[in-house]
Amino acid sequence: MTALMPAPETAPRPSPPRIPKGLSESSASPSAPARPLPGFHGAVSDFKRRLIEATLTQAGGNRTRAARALGLQRTYLLRLIREFEIRVPPGTMPARRAEAGGPPTVAAKPAQTR
């Protein structure tokens, strides 16, 4: 013979997510300027920012090379750069090939007329 157990009472509804100490509801909105988060997530965000900044500096500001070095899609790296508000100093950008004394450009020959 099997004994039937009464159905468990329904669990209370979960409360809304708690905002970490130091953050108010107004500062948690997406329109608020980026502020470092406390704890684990803040440390991860800080690490990502510093890694992207260092890689961009090593790549001379070239975002495509930096994305390749990080193993990311270029568009995702651009999103992270905007999200973390990363600024690459203009002095780290290499000059373009024509300005850097690269191979001379060959002008098209004019058409010969008879």
N, C-alpha and C positions, 0 to 999 in steps of 0.2 A: 504494500500500500504506500502511496506517495502522499506526502503532506504538502499542501499548498500554502505558500507564504503570502501574506498580504502584499499588495503592490506598494512599492516604496513611494513616499510622499514626493511630490514634485520639488525639484531644487529651486531655490530662490533665483530670480533673474540676476545675471552678473551686473555688477555696478559699472559705470562708465570707466574707461581707462584713466589711470592716475597719471598726472603730470609730474615729472621728477621735481624734487625740491629745487628752488632757484629759478624755475620757469613758471610763468603765469600763463593763463589761457591766451592772453593777447600776444605774448611773445612766441607762442607755439604756432601761430598762424603762418601760412606760407608767404604772406606778403611782408612779414617782419624781416629785418636784415639778419643774415646768418650769424649765429652766436655759437661758440663752442659748447657742445653738450657735455654734461658731467659724466664721469664714469666710463664704462667700457665703450659705448658708442662714440663718445667724444674722443677717446684715445684712438679708435679706429679711424675716425674722420680726420684727425690730426695727422695720423700716419699716412693716409692716402694723399692728403694735401702736400706733405713734405716730400713724399715719393714722386709725385707728379712734378713738383717744382724742380727737384734735383734732376729728374730725367729730362725735362725740357731744357734745363741749363746745359746738360751734357750733349743734347741734340742740337745745341745752338739755336733753340727756339723753334726748330722744325717740328711741328706737331705730328706730322705723318711718321717721321722717324721715331719720335717719342712713343707714339701709339704702338708701333711695331716692336720697340724695345720692351714695352710693358705687356705685350701680348693682348692688346685691346683693339677694338675697332676704332678707327679715327673719329667717327661720329660720337661714339660713347666717351672717348677722351675729351672731345669738345664739350659735351654735356657736363662732364665732371669739372672741367676748367671753369665753365660758367657757374656751376653750383657752388664751387669752393671760392669763386671770385679770384682766381689765380691770375696774376699779372706777370708777363714775361718782360723783363727789362729790354728796351729796344736795342741796347748795346750788344746783346748776345746774339742778335739776328745776323747771320752772315750776309755779306753783300751778294747780290745776284751775279750769276756767271758773267754776264757782259760787263758788269761794273768791277768784277774782281780780277779782270785781266785774263779771263778764260779764252778759249779759242776765238779768233776773230770771226765775225760774221761775214759771209761772202755775199756781196750785193749781186743781184741778178744782172746778167749781161744785157745791155741794150740790144734790141733787135737790129740786125744789119739791113740797110736798105741799099738797093742797086740802082 
